[in-house]
Amino acid sequence: MEQEKTELLKGTLDMLILKVVAFGPIHGYAISQRIQQISRDFFQVPEGSLYPGLYRLEDRGWLQATNAWWKSVWTPSCVSI
């Protein structure tokens, strides 16, 4: 039961990340802020959850990161569009 709940939460976070990134290139902190904004403060995604989600989606080929100065900018990959 606990494993199913964890997978549901990961899936929800993945969906929210993809929704935000679909609008255009964005860095991690802005993704977290945008999720909080569109959920009217219902979801507050800490870095410890956000970045593993971003890397998980990158490993699956759904996102790609481009380094711009000191931060990564995330965009949908060609495969996920």
C-alpha positions in Angstrom: 0.0 0.0 0.0 2.8 2.5 0.9 4.6 1.7 -2.3 1.5 2.4 -4.4 1.1 5.8 -2.6 4.7 6.7 -3.3 4.3 5.8 -7.0 1.1 7.9 -7.2 2.9 10.9 -5.7 5.9 10.5 -8.1 3.4 10.3 -11.0 1.6 13.4 -9.9 4.9 15.3 -9.5 6.0 14.1 -12.9 2.8 15.3 -14.5 3.0 18.7 -12.8 6.7 19.2 -13.9 5.8 18.2 -17.5 2.9 20.6 -17.5 5.1 23.5 -16.4 8.0 22.7 -18.7 5.6 22.4 -21.7 5.2 26.2 -21.8 8.9 26.8 -22.5 12.4 26.6 -21.1 12.5 27.1 -17.3 15.0 26.5 -14.5 14.3 24.3 -11.5 13.5 26.9 -8.9 11.0 28.5 -11.3 9.4 25.1 -11.9 8.8 24.8 -8.2 7.4 28.3 -7.9 5.1 27.8 -10.9 3.7 24.5 -9.5 3.0 26.3 -6.2 1.4 29.2 -8.1 -0.9 27.1 -10.3 -1.9 24.9 -7.4 -2.7 28.0 -5.3 -0.2 26.9 -2.7 -1.6 23.4 -2.4 1.6 21.8 -3.7 4.9 23.1 -2.3 7.7 21.1 -4.0 11.0 21.2 -2.1 14.3 20.8 -3.9 14.7 17.3 -2.4 11.6 16.1 -4.4 11.9 18.4 -7.4 15.4 17.5 -8.7 15.0 13.7 -8.4 11.8 14.2 -10.4 13.6 16.2 -13.0 16.4 13.7 -13.3 13.9 10.8 -13.5 12.1 12.5 -16.4 15.5 13.2 -18.1 16.5 9.6 -17.7 13.2 8.5 -19.4 13.9 10.9 -22.3 11.0 13.3 -21.6 13.1 16.3 -20.5 16.5 17.6 -21.4 18.7 20.0 -19.4 20.8 22.7 -20.9 23.3 24.4 -18.6 23.1 28.2 -18.6 25.6 29.8 -16.4 25.2 28.2 -13.0 21.8 26.7 -13.4 20.1 24.1 -15.6 17.3 25.1 -17.9 14.8 22.4 -18.6 12.9 21.8 -21.8 10.8 19.0 -23.2 12.8 16.5 -25.3 11.8 15.9 -28.9 10.6 12.4 -27.9 8.0 13.8 -25.4 6.5 16.5 -27.7 
